[in-house]
Amino acid sequence: MCSMEKIASCEISYIPIMSENYIDDVNRVIDIIKSCELECNIGILSTTIRGNKDRIFSLIKEIYDTMDEVTSFTIDIKISNICGCNK
């Protein structure tokens, strides 16, 4: 059963472009995601996040703003308002 707050699911794939050290850039994004205190499942090609939709949007902005100072990138984002739990 879900809590009363609106839960969203999000899948993020971060792809550095012309990065001097793409592994460090990806690890920096993973560190940002881990620090957000949302439920996350870090995979090989993408990370799935579940939680409050406003916190998810804030996380996406934080990743963008932080990495915008570091390198060019593409972020592939899928967002769903279906949390995957029973209501």
PyMOL Python script that loads the backbone (N, CA, C, O; Angstrom):
from pymol import cmd

cmd.read_pdbstr("""\
ATOM      1  N   MET A   1       0.841  -1.185   0.000  1.00  0.00           N
ATOM      2  CA  MET A   1       0.000   0.000   0.000  1.00  0.00           C
ATOM      3  C   MET A   1       0.882   1.243   0.000  1.00  0.00           C
ATOM      4  O   MET A   1       1.861   1.310   0.744  1.00  0.00           O
ATOM      5  N   CYS A   2       0.546   2.211  -0.817  1.00  0.00           N
ATOM      6  CA  CYS A   2       1.308   3.451  -0.925  1.00  0.00           C
ATOM      7  C   CYS A   2       0.913   4.420   0.173  1.00  0.00           C
ATOM      8  O   CYS A   2      -0.192   4.359   0.712  1.00  0.00           O
ATOM      9  N   SER A   3       1.835   5.313   0.491  1.00  0.00           N
ATOM     10  CA  SER A   3       1.503   6.384   1.426  1.00  0.00           C
ATOM     11  C   SER A   3       0.590   7.376   0.720  1.00  0.00           C
ATOM     12  O   SER A   3       0.292   7.220  -0.464  1.00  0.00           O
ATOM     13  N   MET A   4       0.155   8.380   1.438  1.00  0.00           N
ATOM     14  CA  MET A   4      -0.767   9.362   0.889  1.00  0.00           C
ATOM     15  C   MET A   4      -0.099  10.304  -0.108  1.00  0.00           C
ATOM     16  O   MET A   4      -0.789  10.921  -0.919  1.00  0.00           O
ATOM     17  N   GLU A   5       1.219  10.429  -0.066  1.00  0.00           N
ATOM     18  CA  GLU A   5       1.880  11.318  -1.017  1.00  0.00           C
ATOM     19  C   GLU A   5       1.901  10.677  -2.402  1.00  0.00           C
ATOM     20  O   GLU A   5       1.878   9.453  -2.532  1.00  0.00           O
ATOM     21  N   LYS A   6       1.945  11.516  -3.432  1.00  0.00           N
ATOM     22  CA  LYS A   6       1.967  11.035  -4.807  1.00  0.00           C
ATOM     23  C   LYS A   6       3.358  10.499  -5.132  1.00  0.00           C
ATOM     24  O   LYS A   6       4.351  11.218  -5.022  1.00  0.00           O
ATOM     25  N   ILE A   7       3.419   9.242  -5.530  1.00  0.00           N
ATOM     26  CA  ILE A   7       4.679   8.585  -5.844  1.00  0.00           C
ATOM     27  C   ILE A   7       4.826   8.511  -7.362  1.00  0.00           C
ATOM     28  O   ILE A   7       3.860   8.247  -8.078  1.00  0.00           O
ATOM     29  N   ALA A   8       6.040   8.748  -7.841  1.00  0.00           N
ATOM     30  CA  ALA A   8       6.347   8.642  -9.262  1.00  0.00           C
ATOM     31  C   ALA A   8       7.528   7.698  -9.441  1.00  0.00           C
ATOM     32  O   ALA A   8       8.301   7.463  -8.511  1.00  0.00           O
ATOM     33  N   SER A   9       7.654   7.168 -10.635  1.00  0.00           N
ATOM     34  CA  SER A   9       8.800   6.353 -11.009  1.00  0.00           C
ATOM     35  C   SER A   9       9.541   7.067 -12.127  1.00  0.00           C
ATOM     36  O   SER A   9       8.930   7.725 -12.968  1.00  0.00           O
ATOM     37  N   CYS A  10      10.861   6.931 -12.129  1.00  0.00           N
ATOM     38  CA  CYS A  10      11.685   7.617 -13.116  1.00  0.00           C
ATOM     39  C   CYS A  10      12.860   6.728 -13.485  1.00  0.00           C
ATOM     40  O   CYS A  10      13.466   6.095 -12.621  1.00  0.00           O
ATOM     41  N   GLU A  11      13.179   6.683 -14.771  1.00  0.00           N
ATOM     42  CA  GLU A  11      14.374   5.993 -15.235  1.00  0.00           C
ATOM     43  C   GLU A  11      15.282   7.031 -15.882  1.00  0.00           C
ATOM     44  O   GLU A  11      14.855   7.773 -16.767  1.00  0.00           O
ATOM     45  N   ILE A  12      16.535   7.081 -15.438  1.00  0.00           N
ATOM     46  CA  ILE A  12      17.493   8.067 -15.936  1.00  0.00           C
ATOM     47  C   ILE A  12      18.702   7.341 -16.524  1.00  0.00           C
ATOM     48  O   ILE A  12      19.268   6.439 -15.907  1.00  0.00           O
ATOM     49  N   SER A  13      19.081   7.758 -17.729  1.00  0.00           N
ATOM     50  CA  SER A  13      20.340   7.330 -18.337  1.00  0.00           C
ATOM     51  C   SER A  13      21.146   8.591 -18.625  1.00  0.00           C
ATOM     52  O   SER A  13      20.707   9.457 -19.382  1.00  0.00           O
ATOM     53  N   TYR A  14      22.320   8.691 -18.023  1.00  0.00           N
ATOM     54  CA  TYR A  14      23.195   9.854 -18.208  1.00  0.00           C
ATOM     55  C   TYR A  14      24.324   9.463 -19.150  1.00  0.00           C
ATOM     56  O   TYR A  14      25.022   8.480 -18.905  1.00  0.00           O
ATOM     57  N   ILE A  15      24.510  10.230 -20.235  1.00  0.00           N
ATOM     58  CA  ILE A  15      25.534   9.927 -21.221  1.00  0.00           C
ATOM     59  C   ILE A  15      26.435  11.144 -21.420  1.00  0.00           C
ATOM     60  O   ILE A  15      26.015  12.121 -22.040  1.00  0.00           O
ATOM     61  N   PRO A  16      27.674  11.104 -20.904  1.00  0.00           N
ATOM     62  CA  PRO A  16      28.606  12.210 -21.127  1.00  0.00           C
ATOM     63  C   PRO A  16      29.025  12.254 -22.604  1.00  0.00           C
ATOM     64  O   PRO A  16      29.213  11.214 -23.235  1.00  0.00           O
ATOM     65  N   ILE A  17      29.166  13.455 -23.138  1.00  0.00           N
ATOM     66  CA  ILE A  17      29.587  13.650 -24.528  1.00  0.00           C
ATOM     67  C   ILE A  17      30.896  14.442 -24.508  1.00  0.00           C
ATOM     68  O   ILE A  17      30.974  15.482 -23.853  1.00  0.00           O
ATOM     69  N   MET A  18      31.907  13.972 -25.204  1.00  0.00           N
ATOM     70  CA  MET A  18      33.214  14.636 -25.270  1.00  0.00           C
ATOM     71  C   MET A  18      33.812  14.858 -23.875  1.00  0.00           C
ATOM     72  O   MET A  18      34.443  15.884 -23.620  1.00  0.00           O
ATOM     73  N   SER A  19      33.614  13.915 -23.001  1.00  0.00           N
ATOM     74  CA  SER A  19      34.124  14.008 -21.636  1.00  0.00           C
ATOM     75  C   SER A  19      35.597  13.620 -21.591  1.00  0.00           C
ATOM     76  O   SER A  19      36.031  12.705 -22.290  1.00  0.00           O
ATOM     77  N   GLU A  20      36.354  14.320 -20.766  1.00  0.00           N
ATOM     78  CA  GLU A  20      37.757  13.959 -20.579  1.00  0.00           C
ATOM     79  C   GLU A  20      37.890  12.678 -19.765  1.00  0.00           C
ATOM     80  O   GLU A  20      38.841  11.919 -19.948  1.00  0.00           O
ATOM     81  N   ASN A  21      36.930  12.436 -18.862  1.00  0.00           N
ATOM     82  CA  ASN A  21      36.934  11.218 -18.061  1.00  0.00           C
ATOM     83  C   ASN A  21      35.490  10.815 -17.783  1.00  0.00           C
ATOM     84  O   ASN A  21      34.935  11.139 -16.732  1.00  0.00           O
ATOM     85  N   TYR A  22      34.892  10.109 -18.730  1.00  0.00           N
ATOM     86  CA  TYR A  22      33.468   9.795 -18.649  1.00  0.00           C
ATOM     87  C   TYR A  22      33.116   8.926 -17.450  1.00  0.00           C
ATOM     88  O   TYR A  22      32.012   9.044 -16.919  1.00  0.00           O
ATOM     89  N   ILE A  23      34.016   8.062 -17.008  1.00  0.00           N
ATOM     90  CA  ILE A  23      33.725   7.208 -15.849  1.00  0.00           C
ATOM     91  C   ILE A  23      33.555   8.069 -14.594  1.00  0.00           C
ATOM     92  O   ILE A  23      32.633   7.841 -13.811  1.00  0.00           O
ATOM     93  N   ASP A  24      34.431   9.053 -14.398  1.00  0.00           N
ATOM     94  CA  ASP A  24      34.288   9.958 -13.257  1.00  0.00           C
ATOM     95  C   ASP A  24      32.983  10.751 -13.341  1.00  0.00           C
ATOM     96  O   ASP A  24      32.325  10.979 -12.326  1.00  0.00           O
ATOM     97  N   ASP A  25      32.614  11.169 -14.554  1.00  0.00           N
ATOM     98  CA  ASP A  25      31.370  11.929 -14.721  1.00  0.00           C
ATOM     99  C   ASP A  25      30.155  11.077 -14.372  1.00  0.00           C
ATOM    100  O   ASP A  25      29.250  11.538 -13.677  1.00  0.00           O
ATOM    101  N   VAL A  26      30.133   9.853 -14.847  1.00  0.00           N
ATOM    102  CA  VAL A  26      29.021   8.953 -14.527  1.00  0.00           C
ATOM    103  C   VAL A  26      28.987   8.681 -13.025  1.00  0.00           C
ATOM    104  O   VAL A  26      27.915   8.698 -12.420  1.00  0.00           O
ATOM    105  N   ASN A  27      30.138   8.432 -12.421  1.00  0.00           N
ATOM    106  CA  ASN A  27      30.184   8.183 -10.973  1.00  0.00           C
ATOM    107  C   ASN A  27      29.714   9.400 -10.179  1.00  0.00           C
ATOM    108  O   ASN A  27      29.082   9.250  -9.133  1.00  0.00           O
ATOM    109  N   ARG A  28      30.014  10.591 -10.662  1.00  0.00           N
ATOM    110  CA  ARG A  28      29.548  11.805  -9.981  1.00  0.00           C
ATOM    111  C   ARG A  28      28.020  11.880 -10.001  1.00  0.00           C
ATOM    112  O   ARG A  28      27.401  12.243  -9.001  1.00  0.00           O
ATOM    113  N   VAL A  29      27.414  11.537 -11.140  1.00  0.00           N
ATOM    114  CA  VAL A  29      25.952  11.517 -11.235  1.00  0.00           C
ATOM    115  C   VAL A  29      25.379  10.452 -10.311  1.00  0.00           C
ATOM    116  O   VAL A  29      24.374  10.694  -9.642  1.00  0.00           O
ATOM    117  N   ILE A  30      25.994   9.289 -10.263  1.00  0.00           N
ATOM    118  CA  ILE A  30      25.528   8.227  -9.354  1.00  0.00           C
ATOM    119  C   ILE A  30      25.605   8.697  -7.909  1.00  0.00           C
ATOM    120  O   ILE A  30      24.698   8.417  -7.124  1.00  0.00           O
ATOM    121  N   ASP A  31      26.662   9.404  -7.541  1.00  0.00           N
ATOM    122  CA  ASP A  31      26.780   9.940  -6.180  1.00  0.00           C
ATOM    123  C   ASP A  31      25.659  10.934  -5.878  1.00  0.00           C
ATOM    124  O   ASP A  31      25.120  10.942  -4.772  1.00  0.00           O
ATOM    125  N   ILE A  32      25.311  11.764  -6.849  1.00  0.00           N
ATOM    126  CA  ILE A  32      24.201  12.712  -6.667  1.00  0.00           C
ATOM    127  C   ILE A  32      22.903  11.946  -6.433  1.00  0.00           C
ATOM    128  O   ILE A  32      22.122  12.291  -5.546  1.00  0.00           O
ATOM    129  N   ILE A  33      22.680  10.913  -7.224  1.00  0.00           N
ATOM    130  CA  ILE A  33      21.457  10.109  -7.080  1.00  0.00           C
ATOM    131  C   ILE A  33      21.420   9.416  -5.721  1.00  0.00           C
ATOM    132  O   ILE A  33      20.386   9.413  -5.054  1.00  0.00           O
ATOM    133  N   LYS A  34      22.539   8.833  -5.308  1.00  0.00           N
ATOM    134  CA  LYS A  34      22.583   8.137  -4.010  1.00  0.00           C
ATOM    135  C   LYS A  34      22.316   9.091  -2.850  1.00  0.00           C
ATOM    136  O   LYS A  34      21.749   8.684  -1.837  1.00  0.00           O
ATOM    137  N   SER A  35      22.714  10.347  -2.984  1.00  0.00           N
ATOM    138  CA  SER A  35      22.547  11.310  -1.896  1.00  0.00           C
ATOM    139  C   SER A  35      21.131  11.877  -1.810  1.00  0.00           C
ATOM    140  O   SER A  35      20.818  12.590  -0.856  1.00  0.00           O
ATOM    141  N   CYS A  36      20.276  11.582  -2.772  1.00  0.00           N
ATOM    142  CA  CYS A  36      18.939  12.187  -2.808  1.00  0.00           C
ATOM    143  C   CYS A  36      17.960  11.538  -1.840  1.00  0.00           C
ATOM    144  O   CYS A  36      16.876  12.073  -1.608  1.00  0.00           O
ATOM    145  N   GLU A  37      18.322  10.407  -1.277  1.00  0.00           N
ATOM    146  CA  GLU A  37      17.480   9.689  -0.310  1.00  0.00           C
ATOM    147  C   GLU A  37      16.127   9.268  -0.884  1.00  0.00           C
ATOM    148  O   GLU A  37      15.125   9.213  -0.171  1.00  0.00           O
ATOM    149  N   LEU A  38      16.117   8.971  -2.186  1.00  0.00           N
ATOM    150  CA  LEU A  38      14.953   8.370  -2.821  1.00  0.00           C
ATOM    151  C   LEU A  38      15.281   6.900  -3.076  1.00  0.00           C
ATOM    152  O   LEU A  38      16.451   6.521  -3.128  1.00  0.00           O
ATOM    153  N   GLU A  39      14.265   6.092  -3.231  1.00  0.00           N
ATOM    154  CA  GLU A  39      14.478   4.684  -3.552  1.00  0.00           C
ATOM    155  C   GLU A  39      15.089   4.606  -4.952  1.00  0.00           C
ATOM    156  O   GLU A  39      14.516   5.139  -5.903  1.00  0.00           O
ATOM    157  N   CYS A  40      16.238   3.952  -5.090  1.00  0.00           N
ATOM    158  CA  CYS A  40      16.859   3.861  -6.410  1.00  0.00           C
ATOM    159  C   CYS A  40      17.464   2.486  -6.635  1.00  0.00           C
ATOM    160  O   CYS A  40      17.870   1.795  -5.700  1.00  0.00           O
ATOM    161  N   ASN A  41      17.511   2.111  -7.910  1.00  0.00           N
ATOM    162  CA  ASN A  41      18.108   0.859  -8.337  1.00  0.00           C
ATOM    163  C   ASN A  41      19.075   1.200  -9.460  1.00  0.00           C
ATOM    164  O   ASN A  41      18.651   1.478 -10.582  1.00  0.00           O
ATOM    165  N   ILE A  42      20.360   1.182  -9.169  1.00  0.00           N
ATOM    166  CA  ILE A  42      21.383   1.573 -10.128  1.00  0.00           C
ATOM    167  C   ILE A  42      21.726   0.368 -10.991  1.00  0.00           C
ATOM    168  O   ILE A  42      22.163  -0.667 -10.487  1.00  0.00           O
ATOM    169  N   GLY A  43      21.523   0.515 -12.298  1.00  0.00           N
ATOM    170  CA  GLY A  43      21.787  -0.560 -13.237  1.00  0.00           C
ATOM    171  C   GLY A  43      22.971  -0.244 -14.136  1.00  0.00           C
ATOM    172  O   GLY A  43      23.630   0.784 -13.977  1.00  0.00           O
ATOM    173  N   ILE A  44      23.232  -1.125 -15.070  1.00  0.00           N
ATOM    174  CA  ILE A  44      24.361  -0.969 -15.973  1.00  0.00           C
ATOM    175  C   ILE A  44      24.135   0.184 -16.958  1.00  0.00           C
ATOM    176  O   ILE A  44      25.051   0.964 -17.216  1.00  0.00           O
ATOM    177  N   LEU A  45      22.937   0.292 -17.499  1.00  0.00           N
ATOM    178  CA  LEU A  45      22.655   1.297 -18.513  1.00  0.00           C
ATOM    179  C   LEU A  45      21.766   2.437 -18.027  1.00  0.00           C
ATOM    180  O   LEU A  45      21.698   3.486 -18.668  1.00  0.00           O
ATOM    181  N   SER A  46      21.091   2.241 -16.908  1.00  0.00           N
ATOM    182  CA  SER A  46      20.207   3.285 -16.390  1.00  0.00           C
ATOM    183  C   SER A  46      19.952   3.071 -14.905  1.00  0.00           C
ATOM    184  O   SER A  46      20.279   2.028 -14.338  1.00  0.00           O
ATOM    185  N   THR A  47      19.362   4.081 -14.300  1.00  0.00           N
ATOM    186  CA  THR A  47      18.997   4.020 -12.887  1.00  0.00           C
ATOM    187  C   THR A  47      17.510   4.281 -12.761  1.00  0.00           C
ATOM    188  O   THR A  47      16.983   5.212 -13.370  1.00  0.00           O
ATOM    189  N   THR A  48      16.832   3.464 -11.972  1.00  0.00           N
ATOM    190  CA  THR A  48      15.415   3.647 -11.709  1.00  0.00           C
ATOM    191  C   THR A  48      15.255   4.269 -10.328  1.00  0.00           C
ATOM    192  O   THR A  48      15.868   3.827  -9.357  1.00  0.00           O
ATOM    193  N   ILE A  49      14.418   5.305 -10.259  1.00  0.00           N
ATOM    194  CA  ILE A  49      14.194   6.035  -9.010  1.00  0.00           C
ATOM    195  C   ILE A  49      12.700   6.059  -8.744  1.00  0.00           C
ATOM    196  O   ILE A  49      11.894   6.194  -9.664  1.00  0.00           O
ATOM    197  N   ARG A  50      12.343   5.928  -7.477  1.00  0.00           N
ATOM    198  CA  ARG A  50      10.929   5.975  -7.104  1.00  0.00           C
ATOM    199  C   ARG A  50      10.779   6.822  -5.861  1.00  0.00           C
ATOM    200  O   ARG A  50      11.550   6.695  -4.909  1.00  0.00           O
ATOM    201  N   GLY A  51       9.773   7.694  -5.876  1.00  0.00           N
ATOM    202  CA  GLY A  51       9.528   8.525  -4.710  1.00  0.00           C
ATOM    203  C   GLY A  51       8.657   9.720  -5.046  1.00  0.00           C
ATOM    204  O   GLY A  51       7.965   9.738  -6.064  1.00  0.00           O
ATOM    205  N   ASN A  52       8.701  10.708  -4.183  1.00  0.00           N
ATOM    206  CA  ASN A  52       7.926  11.926  -4.355  1.00  0.00           C
ATOM    207  C   ASN A  52       8.308  12.618  -5.662  1.00  0.00           C
ATOM    208  O   ASN A  52       9.490  12.832  -5.929  1.00  0.00           O
ATOM    209  N   LYS A  53       7.307  12.970  -6.479  1.00  0.00           N
ATOM    210  CA  LYS A  53       7.583  13.521  -7.807  1.00  0.00           C
ATOM    211  C   LYS A  53       8.354  14.830  -7.744  1.00  0.00           C
ATOM    212  O   LYS A  53       9.208  15.074  -8.596  1.00  0.00           O
ATOM    213  N   ASP A  54       8.079  15.677  -6.761  1.00  0.00           N
ATOM    214  CA  ASP A  54       8.796  16.946  -6.655  1.00  0.00           C
ATOM    215  C   ASP A  54      10.277  16.719  -6.341  1.00  0.00           C
ATOM    216  O   ASP A  54      11.138  17.444  -6.839  1.00  0.00           O
ATOM    217  N   ARG A  55      10.564  15.729  -5.526  1.00  0.00           N
ATOM    218  CA  ARG A  55      11.964  15.407  -5.213  1.00  0.00           C
ATOM    219  C   ARG A  55      12.675  14.811  -6.426  1.00  0.00           C
ATOM    220  O   ARG A  55      13.869  15.040  -6.624  1.00  0.00           O
ATOM    221  N   ILE A  56      11.939  14.044  -7.242  1.00  0.00           N
ATOM    222  CA  ILE A  56      12.530  13.495  -8.465  1.00  0.00           C
ATOM    223  C   ILE A  56      12.872  14.626  -9.431  1.00  0.00           C
ATOM    224  O   ILE A  56      13.963  14.640 -10.002  1.00  0.00           O
ATOM    225  N   PHE A  57      11.951  15.574  -9.622  1.00  0.00           N
ATOM    226  CA  PHE A  57      12.223  16.704 -10.511  1.00  0.00           C
ATOM    227  C   PHE A  57      13.377  17.556  -9.981  1.00  0.00           C
ATOM    228  O   PHE A  57      14.183  18.067 -10.758  1.00  0.00           O
ATOM    229  N   SER A  58      13.453  17.704  -8.683  1.00  0.00           N
ATOM    230  CA  SER A  58      14.561  18.442  -8.070  1.00  0.00           C
ATOM    231  C   SER A  58      15.885  17.724  -8.312  1.00  0.00           C
ATOM    232  O   SER A  58      16.900  18.366  -8.581  1.00  0.00           O
ATOM    233  N   LEU A  59      15.878  16.406  -8.217  1.00  0.00           N
ATOM    234  CA  LEU A  59      17.073  15.613  -8.482  1.00  0.00           C
ATOM    235  C   LEU A  59      17.534  15.792  -9.923  1.00  0.00           C
ATOM    236  O   LEU A  59      18.725  15.973 -10.174  1.00  0.00           O
ATOM    237  N   ILE A  60      16.608  15.745 -10.866  1.00  0.00           N
ATOM    238  CA  ILE A  60      16.959  15.924 -12.275  1.00  0.00           C
ATOM    239  C   ILE A  60      17.601  17.293 -12.485  1.00  0.00           C
ATOM    240  O   ILE A  60      18.594  17.409 -13.202  1.00  0.00           O
ATOM    241  N   LYS A  61      17.043  18.320 -11.867  1.00  0.00           N
ATOM    242  CA  LYS A  61      17.612  19.668 -11.978  1.00  0.00           C
ATOM    243  C   LYS A  61      19.014  19.715 -11.369  1.00  0.00           C
ATOM    244  O   LYS A  61      19.914  20.335 -11.936  1.00  0.00           O
ATOM    245  N   GLU A  62      19.203  19.070 -10.227  1.00  0.00           N
ATOM    246  CA  GLU A  62      20.513  19.052  -9.585  1.00  0.00           C
ATOM    247  C   GLU A  62      21.555  18.373 -10.480  1.00  0.00           C
ATOM    248  O   GLU A  62      22.674  18.866 -10.618  1.00  0.00           O
ATOM    249  N   ILE A  63      21.188  17.251 -11.078  1.00  0.00           N
ATOM    250  CA  ILE A  63      22.108  16.569 -11.990  1.00  0.00           C
ATOM    251  C   ILE A  63      22.455  17.490 -13.156  1.00  0.00           C
ATOM    252  O   ILE A  63      23.625  17.639 -13.507  1.00  0.00           O
ATOM    253  N   TYR A  64      21.441  18.105 -13.753  1.00  0.00           N
ATOM    254  CA  TYR A  64      21.676  18.989 -14.899  1.00  0.00           C
ATOM    255  C   TYR A  64      22.582  20.154 -14.512  1.00  0.00           C
ATOM    256  O   TYR A  64      23.584  20.413 -15.179  1.00  0.00           O
ATOM    257  N   ASP A  65      22.234  20.846 -13.448  1.00  0.00           N
ATOM    258  CA  ASP A  65      23.002  22.031 -13.045  1.00  0.00           C
ATOM    259  C   ASP A  65      24.438  21.686 -12.673  1.00  0.00           C
ATOM    260  O   ASP A  65      25.364  22.418 -13.024  1.00  0.00           O
ATOM    261  N   THR A  66      24.629  20.581 -11.968  1.00  0.00           N
ATOM    262  CA  THR A  66      25.977  20.174 -11.558  1.00  0.00           C
ATOM    263  C   THR A  66      26.826  19.778 -12.758  1.00  0.00           C
ATOM    264  O   THR A  66      27.962  20.232 -12.895  1.00  0.00           O
ATOM    265  N   MET A  67      26.286  18.945 -13.616  1.00  0.00           N
ATOM    266  CA  MET A  67      27.078  18.418 -14.722  1.00  0.00           C
ATOM    267  C   MET A  67      27.203  19.413 -15.871  1.00  0.00           C
ATOM    268  O   MET A  67      28.086  19.265 -16.716  1.00  0.00           O
ATOM    269  N   ASP A  68      26.346  20.411 -15.918  1.00  0.00           N
ATOM    270  CA  ASP A  68      26.446  21.462 -16.934  1.00  0.00           C
ATOM    271  C   ASP A  68      27.761  22.217 -16.802  1.00  0.00           C
ATOM    272  O   ASP A  68      28.276  22.756 -17.782  1.00  0.00           O
ATOM    273  N   GLU A  69      28.302  22.256 -15.591  1.00  0.00           N
ATOM    274  CA  GLU A  69      29.583  22.916 -15.339  1.00  0.00           C
ATOM    275  C   GLU A  69      30.777  22.023 -15.675  1.00  0.00           C
ATOM    276  O   GLU A  69      31.915  22.491 -15.712  1.00  0.00           O
ATOM    277  N   VAL A  70      30.513  20.727 -15.921  1.00  0.00           N
ATOM    278  CA  VAL A  70      31.591  19.755 -16.073  1.00  0.00           C
ATOM    279  C   VAL A  70      31.823  19.354 -17.533  1.00  0.00           C
ATOM    280  O   VAL A  70      32.957  19.386 -18.012  1.00  0.00           O
ATOM    281  N   THR A  71      30.759  18.980 -18.233  1.00  0.00           N
ATOM    282  CA  THR A  71      30.902  18.446 -19.592  1.00  0.00           C
ATOM    283  C   THR A  71      29.581  18.567 -20.343  1.00  0.00           C
ATOM    284  O   THR A  71      28.547  18.885 -19.757  1.00  0.00           O
ATOM    285  N   SER A  72      29.629  18.311 -21.636  1.00  0.00           N
ATOM    286  CA  SER A  72      28.401  18.186 -22.425  1.00  0.00           C
ATOM    287  C   SER A  72      27.824  16.794 -22.160  1.00  0.00           C
ATOM    288  O   SER A  72      28.566  15.851 -21.888  1.00  0.00           O
ATOM    289  N   PHE A  73      26.510  16.673 -22.240  1.00  0.00           N
ATOM    290  CA  PHE A  73      25.884  15.393 -21.924  1.00  0.00           C
ATOM    291  C   PHE A  73      24.502  15.293 -22.543  1.00  0.00           C
ATOM    292  O   PHE A  73      23.927  16.274 -23.013  1.00  0.00           O
ATOM    293  N   THR A  74      24.002  14.090 -22.525  1.00  0.00           N
ATOM    294  CA  THR A  74      22.611  13.795 -22.844  1.00  0.00           C
ATOM    295  C   THR A  74      22.041  13.034 -21.656  1.00  0.00           C
ATOM    296  O   THR A  74      22.700  12.162 -21.089  1.00  0.00           O
ATOM    297  N   ILE A  75      20.813  13.372 -21.286  1.00  0.00           N
ATOM    298  CA  ILE A  75      20.118  12.609 -20.247  1.00  0.00           C
ATOM    299  C   ILE A  75      18.813  12.092 -20.854  1.00  0.00           C
ATOM    300  O   ILE A  75      17.979  12.863 -21.328  1.00  0.00           O
ATOM    301  N   ASP A  76      18.664  10.795 -20.828  1.00  0.00           N
ATOM    302  CA  ASP A  76      17.422  10.160 -21.282  1.00  0.00           C
ATOM    303  C   ASP A  76      16.588   9.907 -20.034  1.00  0.00           C
ATOM    304  O   ASP A  76      17.015   9.179 -19.138  1.00  0.00           O
ATOM    305  N   ILE A  77      15.390  10.511 -19.970  1.00  0.00           N
ATOM    306  CA  ILE A  77      14.558  10.428 -18.770  1.00  0.00           C
ATOM    307  C   ILE A  77      13.175   9.904 -19.143  1.00  0.00           C
ATOM    308  O   ILE A  77      12.541  10.405 -20.071  1.00  0.00           O
ATOM    309  N   LYS A  78      12.718   8.898 -18.415  1.00  0.00           N
ATOM    310  CA  LYS A  78      11.358   8.402 -18.536  1.00  0.00           C
ATOM    311  C   LYS A  78      10.706   8.583 -17.175  1.00  0.00           C
ATOM    312  O   LYS A  78      11.277   8.186 -16.159  1.00  0.00           O
ATOM    313  N   ILE A  79       9.513   9.180 -17.140  1.00  0.00           N
ATOM    314  CA  ILE A  79       8.819   9.416 -15.879  1.00  0.00           C
ATOM    315  C   ILE A  79       7.408   8.845 -15.977  1.00  0.00           C
ATOM    316  O   ILE A  79       6.723   9.009 -16.987  1.00  0.00           O
ATOM    317  N   SER A  80       6.995   8.181 -14.922  1.00  0.00           N
ATOM    318  CA  SER A  80       5.662   7.596 -14.874  1.00  0.00           C
ATOM    319  C   SER A  80       4.971   7.993 -13.573  1.00  0.00           C
ATOM    320  O   SER A  80       5.608   8.090 -12.525  1.00  0.00           O
ATOM    321  N   ASN A  81       3.676   8.217 -13.651  1.00  0.00           N
ATOM    322  CA  ASN A  81       2.913   8.485 -12.428  1.00  0.00           C
ATOM    323  C   ASN A  81       2.335   7.201 -11.844  1.00  0.00           C
ATOM    324  O   ASN A  81       1.520   7.241 -10.922  1.00  0.00           O
ATOM    325  N   ILE A  82       2.756   6.075 -12.381  1.00  0.00           N
ATOM    326  CA  ILE A  82       2.365   4.774 -11.848  1.00  0.00           C
ATOM    327  C   ILE A  82       3.538   4.257 -11.025  1.00  0.00           C
ATOM    328  O   ILE A  82       4.597   3.956 -11.576  1.00  0.00           O
ATOM    329  N   CYS A  83       3.361   4.154  -9.735  1.00  0.00           N
ATOM    330  CA  CYS A  83       4.487   3.829  -8.858  1.00  0.00           C
ATOM    331  C   CYS A  83       4.776   2.342  -8.802  1.00  0.00           C
ATOM    332  O   CYS A  83       5.862   1.951  -8.375  1.00  0.00           O
ATOM    333  N   GLY A  84       3.850   1.508  -9.214  1.00  0.00           N
ATOM    334  CA  GLY A  84       4.085   0.070  -9.171  1.00  0.00           C
ATOM    335  C   GLY A  84       3.676  -0.576  -7.865  1.00  0.00           C
ATOM    336  O   GLY A  84       4.006  -1.735  -7.616  1.00  0.00           O
ATOM    337  N   CYS A  85       2.957   0.163  -7.020  1.00  0.00           N
ATOM    338  CA  CYS A  85       2.482  -0.432  -5.771  1.00  0.00           C
ATOM    339  C   CYS A  85       0.961  -0.547  -5.793  1.00  0.00           C
ATOM    340  O   CYS A  85       0.303   0.079  -6.624  1.00  0.00           O
ATOM    341  N   ASN A  86       0.416  -1.325  -4.905  1.00  0.00           N
ATOM    342  CA  ASN A  86      -1.041  -1.467  -4.829  1.00  0.00           C
ATOM    343  C   ASN A  86      -1.644  -0.294  -4.099  1.00  0.00           C
ATOM    344  O   ASN A  86      -1.146   0.119  -3.052  1.00  0.00           O
ATOM    345  N   LYS A  87      -2.710   0.241  -4.645  1.00  0.00           N
ATOM    346  CA  LYS A  87      -3.377   1.397  -4.019  1.00  0.00           C
ATOM    347  C   LYS A  87      -4.602   0.956  -3.271  1.00  0.00           C
ATOM    348  O   LYS A  87      -5.295   1.784  -2.679  1.00  0.00           O
TER     349      LYS A  87
END
""", "prot")
cmd.dss("prot")
cmd.show_as("cartoon", "prot")
cmd.util.cbc("prot")
cmd.orient("prot")
